[in-house]
Amino acid sequence: MAVIIKHQLQQSQGLSFATLYERCRENFLVSTEAALKSHLAELKDHTVVRERTAGGGAAGIRLLYSPLPPSTLKSIQAELRKSGLRSSLF
């Protein structure tokens, strides 16, 4: 969770799948795109992560984001830090 939350709190926009995958690999959270897609499917099922298209039209970039308010994201981030789970996908 930390990867998406950190990005969203810093930039308030979504994160592309390619960028998320790169950051997750750097932090040893996933080793394949299939693994990341599996994690994302679970997060989407629970509506903690959603997708939107930026740039409009067919050429738009699909961005992943959390619909949770910033105050909730900050609380989650603080809890992850307290629990030692800083390197989590969301």
C-alpha positions as CSV (number, residue, x, y, z in Angstrom):
1,M,0.0,0.0,0.0
2,A,2.8,2.3,0.8
3,V,3.9,2.7,-2.9
4,I,0.5,4.0,-4.1
5,I,-0.2,6.0,-1.0
6,K,3.2,7.7,-1.0
7,H,2.9,8.7,-4.6
8,Q,-0.7,9.9,-4.3
9,L,0.0,12.0,-1.2
10,Q,3.0,13.6,-3.0
11,Q,1.4,14.2,-6.4
12,S,-2.3,13.7,-5.9
13,Q,-2.6,11.9,-9.2
14,G,-2.6,8.3,-10.2
15,L,0.3,6.0,-10.9
16,S,0.8,4.2,-14.2
17,F,1.0,0.4,-14.1
18,A,4.5,0.6,-15.6
19,T,5.7,3.0,-12.9
20,L,4.1,1.0,-10.1
21,Y,5.6,-2.2,-11.4
22,E,9.1,-0.6,-11.5
23,R,8.8,0.7,-8.0
24,C,7.5,-2.6,-6.6
25,R,10.3,-4.5,-8.3
26,E,12.9,-2.1,-6.8
27,N,11.4,-2.7,-3.4
28,F,11.3,-6.5,-4.0
29,L,7.5,-6.5,-3.6
30,V,6.8,-8.4,-6.8
31,S,8.9,-10.3,-9.3
32,T,6.5,-10.4,-12.3
33,E,3.8,-8.3,-13.8
34,A,1.4,-11.2,-13.3
35,A,2.0,-11.1,-9.5
36,L,1.4,-7.3,-9.5
37,K,-1.8,-7.8,-11.5
38,S,-3.0,-10.4,-9.0
39,H,-2.4,-8.0,-6.1
40,L,-4.1,-5.2,-7.9
41,A,-7.1,-7.4,-8.7
42,E,-7.5,-8.0,-4.9
43,L,-7.2,-4.3,-4.1
44,K,-9.7,-3.4,-6.8
45,D,-12.1,-6.0,-5.6
46,H,-12.1,-4.3,-2.2
47,T,-12.4,-0.9,-3.9
48,V,-9.2,0.4,-2.3
49,V,-7.6,0.9,-5.7
50,R,-9.3,2.2,-8.9
51,E,-8.2,3.1,-12.4
52,R,-8.9,6.2,-14.5
53,T,-7.7,7.4,-17.9
54,A,-5.6,10.6,-18.1
55,G,-5.0,12.4,-21.3
56,G,-8.3,11.4,-22.9
57,G,-9.1,9.3,-25.8
58,A,-7.5,6.0,-26.8
59,A,-4.0,7.4,-26.3
60,G,-4.8,8.2,-22.6
61,I,-2.7,6.7,-19.9
62,R,-4.4,4.5,-17.4
63,L,-3.6,5.6,-13.8
64,L,-4.1,3.6,-10.6
65,Y,-5.2,5.6,-7.5
66,S,-7.0,5.2,-4.2
67,P,-10.4,6.8,-3.8
68,L,-9.8,7.2,-0.1
69,P,-9.5,10.7,1.3
70,P,-5.9,12.1,2.0
71,S,-6.6,12.0,5.7
72,T,-7.3,8.3,5.6
73,L,-4.3,7.6,3.4
74,K,-2.1,9.5,5.9
75,S,-3.5,7.4,8.7
76,I,-2.9,4.1,6.8
77,Q,0.7,5.3,6.0
78,A,1.3,6.0,9.7
79,E,0.0,2.6,10.7
80,L,2.1,0.9,8.1
81,R,5.2,2.7,9.5
82,K,4.3,1.7,13.0
83,S,3.9,-1.9,12.0
84,G,7.1,-2.0,10.0
85,L,5.3,-2.7,6.7
86,R,6.7,0.3,4.8
87,S,7.3,-1.7,1.7
88,S,3.9,-2.8,0.8
89,L,2.1,-2.4,-2.6
90,F,-0.7,-0.1,-1.5
